[in-house]
Amino acid sequence: MIRLATPDDLPMLAKLGAAMHRESNYSPLDYSYEGAMKTGLALMESPDGFVCVAERDHELVGFILGFASA
């Protein structure tokens, strides 16, 4: 199921983001759990942002986030 994320999802989203970061070309750079959670919350609170999660058997297995700007 895909749904809008809530602030309660942020710790798991930061954990999933860290796993994705380790597999990316950016892995030599530092990853900030705190920064990831602040960014996720800012997007959730912004009228121009969104954060959605993919959930399977009540477990978060993916996410997508974005920001629209004109």
Secondary structure, DSSP 4 states (H G I P E B T S, - for coil): -EEE--GGGHHHHHHHHHHHHHTSTTTTS---HHHHHHHHHHHHHSTTEEEEEEEETTEEEEEEEEE---
